[in-house]
Amino acid sequence: MAIPDLNEWLALAESEGELARVTKKVDWNLELGGIAQETANRGGPALLFENIKDYEDGTFRRFFTGGLATYSRIALMLGLPKDTPYKELIRVWRERTKNPIKPRIVDTGPVKQNIIKGDDIDLTKFPAPLWHKLDGHRYLGTFDGVITKDRDSDWINVGNYRRAIHNEKQMGIAFTIGQHIWMHWRSYRKRGENVPVAVAIGWNPLMPAVSCSHVPVGVCEYDIMGALAGEPVELVKCETNDLLVPASAQIVIEGELDTNMENFIKEGPFGEYTGYYCTVPHTRPVFNVKCITYRNDPILVGTQEGVPILEDHRICSVHHSAAIFDLLEERMSGIKAVNVDPSTGWTNVFVQIDNSYYGQVQQVAANIWSSGISTMVGKNVFVFDEDIDIFDLNKVMWAIGYRLKPSKDIITFPGWHSPLDPSEHPKDRVHEAIKKGDRLLLDCTKPIDWPRTPDWFGERFPPLAYPDDETMRKVRENWNSYEIKA
């Protein structure tokens, strides 16, 4: 059975030793972010802050973060054993998402226990952290679901877009060209209308996991959440518009996204997933809040962005790897594994192939770079043979060191980068959302066009200096007799 709501997710995490309740008073101003960072650095538990300065007696007094910061907790989210390997998580994500499950609409749910509108709305009553010293705002949204609908079709999008608190009733919302919410925003702007929007905070952890994943245009993220959960997501209609939100969410914020660019408000900077401050403050659309519904004693949810490896890098490594594996397997043959390693979460893509035909390596890069996912993922593509475990960075670096000939195997490709990439100077920005730059292919495979040579025992590439299979089999059979504790 799927996790029904955040309360059950917290109970499960706590029972598995994966949750820490922080009862000491913590300042929302930088201290909370510092604690989250140190916990991530130590590979620690998810954190439920229950005593936040200035909010001790407020309606919104608790804050949860780090729920998906380890593979063990991602496994629990998917209903798998905690020790499920990263590679297996990718396989399960791929397998389940091939069978979307439509949501179920219900009359009401716990998120309707409290409803506030008009003068009672005050966004400053949320214990939103100031994560880093250079952040331009407190950000209310970093790990939830922003729901919009296309003006002229039934396509619903649930995305993950940061939201800066401007005042009691307005937030900024950040998105770039090509993102699905941008498409919806344009569909309303063409008619001079504002965009109905809702934000669902605190539900099954599948919501933020899917909202930041690569889902094709026209596909609803609720269907993918249902596929991963194995049952339909229960949705309820908003109070002020026709959008649908999880009935058992902790908090839902309803309103309109202004399409009049004259009303934009400057927002930023913000510490990004690259680990740097890559963008300058910029005017962005305004989210005018009309209604807030919430459960009794609600919990605000967010995540820290910044130097990897944090929660977003961890979960994105799973679904980005799955998306690129699906893409490559659809377009070509011989793909054995994909790892969009959490050390970047987006930029470096390791691909394992069977190296069965000339040009296969280049085909990998061409397929990734020609797809929509390359907007944010796959600037650098590394291709390896089957004998290299691409989930072991020691093996990856070994192959880069000894199978790559720089003059031949490093290929640059001109194009553009995400605006968040600090490897390109701001002077090379051609648009707020685009920087000029190069992409990189590193061929770390054994050349299949080399002739065999007696210098390498009749092989095209030198054999491994490693004990033969028969020797290793005997050693493993007799291992206990050696009395070596290892």
CORQUIHU-V923728 format. One record per residue. N is the residue number from 1. RES is the residue in one letter. SS is DSSP state (a for helix, b for strand, c for the rest). PHI is phi as a letter, one per 40 degrees, with the letter a starting at -180 (999 if undefined). NEAR is the number of other C-alpha atoms within 12 Angstrom. Layout:
[[N RES SS PHI NEAR] [N RES SS PHI NEAR]]
This chain:
[[1 M c 999 16] [2 A c c 27] [3 I c c 32] [4 P c c 33] [5 D c a 35] [6 L a c 40] [7 N a d 28] [8 E a c 23] [9 W a c 33] [10 L a c 37] [11 A a c 22] [12 L a c 27] [13 A a c 33] [14 E a c 21] [15 S a c 15] [16 E c c 21] [17 G c g 19] [18 E c b 33] [19 L b b 30] [20 A b b 27] [21 R b c 24] [22 V b c 24] [23 T c c 18] [24 K c c 17] [25 K c c 19] [26 V b b 29] [27 D c c 27] [28 W c c 33] [29 N b c 24] [30 L c g 24] [31 E a c 22] [32 L a d 38] [33 G a c 36] [34 G a c 23] [35 I a c 31] [36 A a c 41] [37 Q a c 32] [38 E a c 22] [39 T a c 28] [40 A a c 32] [41 N a d 20] [42 R c c 15] [43 G c g 26] [44 G c c 27] [45 P c c 35] [46 A b c 43] [47 L b b 41] [48 L b b 37] [49 F b c 38] [50 E c b 32] [51 N c a 26] [52 I b b 32] [53 K c d 28] [54 D c g 23] [55 Y c b 25] [56 E c d 23] [57 D c b 16] [58 G c c 21] [59 T c c 25] [60 F c b 34] [61 R c b 31] [62 R b b 39] [63 F b a 45] [64 F b b 45] [65 T b a 50] [66 G c g 49] [67 G c c 51] [68 L c b 47] [69 A c c 42] [70 T c b 40] [71 Y a c 39] [72 S a c 33] [73 R a c 41] [74 I a c 43] [75 A a c 36] [76 L a c 36] [77 M a d 45] [78 L c c 37] [79 G c g 27] [80 L c b 23] [81 P c d 18] [82 K c d 23] [83 D c c 18] [84 T c c 22] [85 P c c 21] [86 Y a d 36] [87 K a c 29] [88 E a c 28] [89 L a c 38] [90 I a c 37] [91 R a c 30] [92 V a c 29] [93 W a d 42] [94 R a c 30] [95 E a c 21] [96 R a c 24] [97 T a c 33] [98 K c c 22] [99 N c b 20] [100 P c d 26] [101 I c b 24] [102 K c c 24] [103 P c c 27] [104 R b b 21] [105 I b c 21] [106 V c b 20] [107 D c c 19] [108 T c a 24] [109 G c a 29] [110 P a d 32] [111 V a c 39] [112 K a c 31] [113 Q c c 21] [114 N b b 24] [115 I b b 24] [116 I b b 26] [117 K b a 22] [118 G a f 17] [119 D a c 13] [120 D a c 18] [121 I c c 24] [122 D c a 27] [123 L a c 36] [124 T a c 27] [125 K a c 28] [126 F c c 40] [127 P c c 40] [128 A c c 42] [129 P c c 45] [130 L b c 34] [131 W c c 37] [132 H c b 32] [133 K c c 20] [134 L c c 22] [135 D c c 30] [136 G c c 26] [137 H c a 32] [138 R c c 38] [139 Y b b 44] [140 L b c 44] [141 G b b 44] [142 T c b 45] [143 F c a 44] [144 D c a 44] [145 G b b 47] [146 V b c 50] [147 I b b 45] [148 T b b 45] [149 K b b 39] [150 D c c 30] [151 R c c 27] [152 D c b 16] [153 S c a 16] [154 D c c 17] [155 W c c 26] [156 I b b 37] [157 N b b 45] [158 V b b 47] [159 G b b 42] [160 N c b 38] [161 Y c b 39] [162 R c c 41] [163 R b b 41] [164 A b c 40] [165 I b c 37] [166 H c c 29] [167 N c a 24] [168 E c c 22] [169 K c b 29] [170 Q b b 34] [171 M b b 40] [172 G b c 40] [173 I c a 41] [174 A c b 38] [175 F c a 29] [176 T c b 28] [177 I c d 21] [178 G c g 21] [179 Q c c 30] [180 H a c 36] [181 I a c 38] [182 W a c 30] [183 M a c 27] [184 H a c 38] [185 W a d 39] [186 R a c 30] [187 S a c 24] [188 Y a c 27] [189 R a c 22] [190 K c d 16] [191 R c b 15] [192 G c g 16] [193 E c b 18] [194 N c c 30] [195 V b c 38] [196 P b c 40] [197 V b a 43] [198 A b b 46] [199 V b b 52] [200 A b b 51] [201 I b b 49] [202 G c g 47] [203 W c a 46] [204 N c d 44] [205 P c c 50] [206 L a c 47] [207 M a c 47] [208 P a c 45] [209 A a c 46] [210 V a c 42] [211 S a c 43] [212 C c b 39] [213 S c c 44] [214 H c c 41] [215 V c b 34] [216 P c c 25] [217 V c d 24] [218 G c g 22] [219 V c c 29] [220 C c c 36] [221 E a c 42] [222 Y a c 43] [223 D a c 36] [224 I a c 38] [225 M a d 43] [226 G a c 35] [227 A a c 30] [228 L a c 42] [229 A a c 37] [230 G c g 30] [231 E c a 23] [232 P c c 28] [233 V c c 38] [234 E b c 34] [235 L b b 33] [236 V b b 29] [237 K b c 27] [238 C c c 37] [239 E c c 29] [240 T c b 24] [241 N c a 24] [242 D c c 22] [243 L c c 35] [244 L b b 44] [245 V b b 51] [246 P b d 50] [247 A c c 38] [248 S c b 37] [249 A c c 48] [250 Q c c 42] [251 I b a 45] [252 V b b 49] [253 I b b 50] [254 E b b 42] [255 G b i 35] [256 E b b 35] [257 L b c 42] [258 D c c 30] [259 T c b 29] [260 N c c 24] [261 M a c 18] [262 E a c 12] [263 N a c 18] [264 F c d 23] [265 I b b 28] [266 K b c 25] [267 E b a 30] [268 G c h 31] [269 P c c 31] [270 F c a 34] [271 G c c 34] [272 E c c 33] [273 Y c c 36] [274 T c c 33] [275 G c g 28] [276 Y c b 23] [277 Y c c 27] [278 C c b 30] [279 T c b 36] [280 V c c 25] [281 P c d 22] [282 H b a 23] [283 T b c 23] [284 R b b 34] [285 P c d 37] [286 V b b 37] [287 F b b 43] [288 N b c 38] [289 V b c 37] [290 K b b 33] [291 C b a 34] [292 I b b 39] [293 T b b 42] [294 Y b a 38] [295 R c c 33] [296 N c c 23] [297 D c f 22] [298 P c c 35] [299 I b b 36] [300 L b c 45] [301 V b b 46] [302 G c a 46] [303 T c a 48] [304 Q c c 48] [305 E c c 39] [306 G c i 34] [307 V c c 25] [308 P c c 32] [309 I c b 35] [310 L c b 40] [311 E a d 46] [312 D a c 47] [313 H a c 41] [314 R a c 42] [315 I a c 49] [316 C a c 44] [317 S a c 47] [318 V a c 45] [319 H a c 47] [320 H a c 44] [321 S a c 47] [322 A a c 38] [323 A a c 39] [324 I a c 47] [325 F a d 38] [326 D a d 31] [327 L a d 30] [328 L a c 32] [329 E a c 24] [330 E a c 15] [331 R a b 20] [332 M c a 26] [333 S c b 24] [334 G c g 28] [335 I b c 31] [336 K b b 31] [337 A b a 39] [338 V b b 46] [339 N b b 46] [340 V b c 42] [341 D c d 40] [342 P c c 35] [343 S c c 29] [344 T c b 34] [345 G c g 38] [346 W c a 44] [347 T c c 40] [348 N b c 37] [349 V b b 45] [350 F b b 53] [351 V b b 46] [352 Q b b 39] [353 I b b 37] [354 D c c 25] [355 N c f 30] [356 S c b 22] [357 Y c a 19] [358 Y c c 19] [359 G c g 21] [360 Q a c 29] [361 V a c 39] [362 Q a c 31] [363 Q a c 27] [364 V a d 44] [365 A a c 38] [366 A a c 27] [367 N a c 27] [368 I a c 42] [369 W a c 34] [370 S c c 23] [371 S c b 22] [372 G a c 22] [373 I a c 34] [374 S a c 31] [375 T a d 29] [376 M c b 39] [377 V c b 41] [378 G c g 45] [379 K c d 37] [380 N b b 35] [381 V b b 41] [382 F b b 42] [383 V b b 49] [384 F b b 45] [385 D c c 34] [386 E c c 26] [387 D c c 24] [388 I c b 32] [389 D c c 25] [390 I c c 34] [391 F c c 31] [392 D c b 19] [393 L a c 19] [394 N a c 13] [395 K a c 21] [396 V a c 33] [397 M a c 21] [398 W a c 19] [399 A a c 29] [400 I a c 28] [401 G a c 17] [402 Y a b 21] [403 R a b 28] [404 L c b 26] [405 K c b 18] [406 P a d 17] [407 S a c 10] [408 K a b 15] [409 D a b 26] [410 I b b 25] [411 I b b 25] [412 T b b 24] [413 F b b 22] [414 P b c 15] [415 G b i 21] [416 W b a 31] [417 H b b 37] [418 S b c 40] [419 P c c 34] [420 L c c 35] [421 D c c 35] [422 P c c 26] [423 S c c 25] [424 E c b 23] [425 H c c 19] [426 P a d 24] [427 K a c 16] [428 D a c 22] [429 R b c 24] [430 V b c 18] [431 H b a 18] [432 E c d 25] [433 A c b 28] [434 I b b 26] [435 K b b 29] [436 K b c 26] [437 G b a 26] [438 D b b 23] [439 R b b 36] [440 L b b 31] [441 L b b 38] [442 L b b 37] [443 D b c 42] [444 C b b 39] [445 T c c 42] [446 K c c 33] [447 P c c 29] [448 I c c 22] [449 D c b 15] [450 W c c 15] [451 P c c 15] [452 R c c 16] [453 T b a 13] [454 P a c 12] [455 D a c 12] [456 W a b 15] [457 F c f 12] [458 G c g 13] [459 E b b 18] [460 R c c 17] [461 F c b 21] [462 P c c 20] [463 P c c 18] [464 L c c 14] [465 A c c 8] [466 Y c a 10] [467 P c d 12] [468 D c c 12] [469 D a d 12] [470 E a c 11] [471 T a c 12] [472 M a c 13] [473 R a c 12] [474 K a c 14] [475 V a c 16] [476 R a c 14] [477 E a c 12] [478 N c b 13] [479 W a d 14] [480 N a c 12] [481 S a c 11] [482 Y a c 11] [483 E c f 8] [484 I c c 10] [485 K c c 7] [486 A c a 6]]
